[in-house]
Amino acid sequence: MNSSAYFYHRSLHERIGPYVVGEVFAMDIHFIFKAVQQANVVYVNKTFGNYRYLEGTRTFEDVKNGMNPVRVRKITEDYRKQLPAHLRARLSLSEIWDRMRRVVG
């Protein structure tokens, strides 16, 4: 979740609240999950910023020691539990469909 890859109006924070600053490795993930539930998200296929992934940074070390995918999975599961049942079911079916398509080829 590269923070230079998304732009939003300040009013979005008024609707969803500030970043979860106590979670330094995952504040962007929390923000994105809350934002997509409240905003009209539009994908734009253009480069507006760059992200440098450098050895010695917190993010690099977090990924290197294997904690990043564990953290992302946990946060994803927590947000999914908050979804209404029909949306949870839709996501599950979509994931099953994607897995089947990858197997078939």
C-alpha positions in Angstrom: 0.0 0.0 0.0 2.2 2.7 -1.3 1.1 6.0 0.1 2.4 7.9 -3.0 0.0 5.8 -5.1 -3.3 7.3 -3.9 -4.7 10.8 -3.6 -7.8 11.9 -1.7 -9.5 15.0 -0.4 -9.1 16.1 3.2 -12.8 15.5 3.8 -12.2 11.7 3.6 -10.4 12.0 7.0 -13.4 13.8 8.4 -15.5 10.7 7.4 -13.2 7.9 8.4 -10.9 9.5 11.0 -7.1 9.8 11.1 -4.5 7.2 10.4 -4.0 4.5 13.1 -0.6 6.0 14.1 0.1 3.4 16.8 0.4 0.8 14.1 3.5 2.2 12.3 3.8 -0.7 9.9 0.2 -0.9 8.9 -1.4 2.5 9.2 -1.7 2.7 5.4 -3.5 -0.6 5.3 -6.0 0.4 7.9 -6.6 3.7 6.1 -7.2 2.0 2.7 -9.7 -0.5 4.1 -11.6 2.3 5.8 -11.4 4.6 2.7 -12.7 2.1 0.2 -15.7 1.6 2.3 -16.5 5.3 2.4 -15.2 6.8 -0.9 -15.9 6.4 -4.6 -12.5 4.9 -5.5 -11.3 5.4 -9.1 -8.3 3.6 -10.6 -6.1 5.9 -12.8 -3.3 4.1 -14.8 -0.7 6.8 -14.5 2.5 7.2 -12.3 2.2 10.1 -9.9 4.9 9.1 -7.4 7.6 6.7 -6.7 8.4 4.4 -3.7 11.9 3.5 -2.7 12.2 0.1 -1.1 15.6 0.3 0.6 17.5 -2.1 2.8 17.8 -0.9 6.4 14.3 0.8 6.4 11.6 -0.4 8.7 9.5 -1.6 5.8 12.3 -3.6 4.3 13.2 -5.2 7.6 9.5 -6.0 8.3 9.2 -7.8 5.0 12.6 -9.5 5.4 11.7 -11.0 8.8 8.4 -12.3 7.5 6.1 -10.1 9.6 4.6 -8.0 6.8 2.4 -10.7 5.2 1.3 -12.0 8.6 0.3 -8.5 9.6 -1.5 -7.8 6.3 -3.4 -11.1 6.6 -4.5 -10.4 10.1 -5.7 -6.9 9.3 -7.5 -8.1 6.2 -9.3 -10.8 8.3 -10.3 -8.3 10.9 -11.9 -5.9 8.3 -13.6 -8.8 6.6 -15.3 -9.8 9.9 -16.9 -6.3 9.9 -18.5 -6.7 6.5 -22.1 -7.7 6.1 -22.6 -11.5 5.5 -23.5 -11.0 1.8 -20.3 -9.2 1.1 -18.2 -11.8 3.0 -19.8 -14.5 0.9 -19.2 -12.6 -2.3 -15.5 -12.2 -1.4 -15.2 -15.9 -0.6 -16.9 -16.9 -3.9 -14.7 -14.5 -5.8 -11.5 -15.9 -4.2 -12.7 -19.5 -5.0 -13.4 -18.5 -8.6 -9.9 -16.9 -8.9 -8.2 -20.0 -7.5 -10.1 -22.2 -9.9 -9.1 -20.1 -12.9 -5.5 -20.2 -11.9 -5.6 -24.0 -11.6 -7.3 -24.5 -15.0 -5.0 -22.1 -16.5 
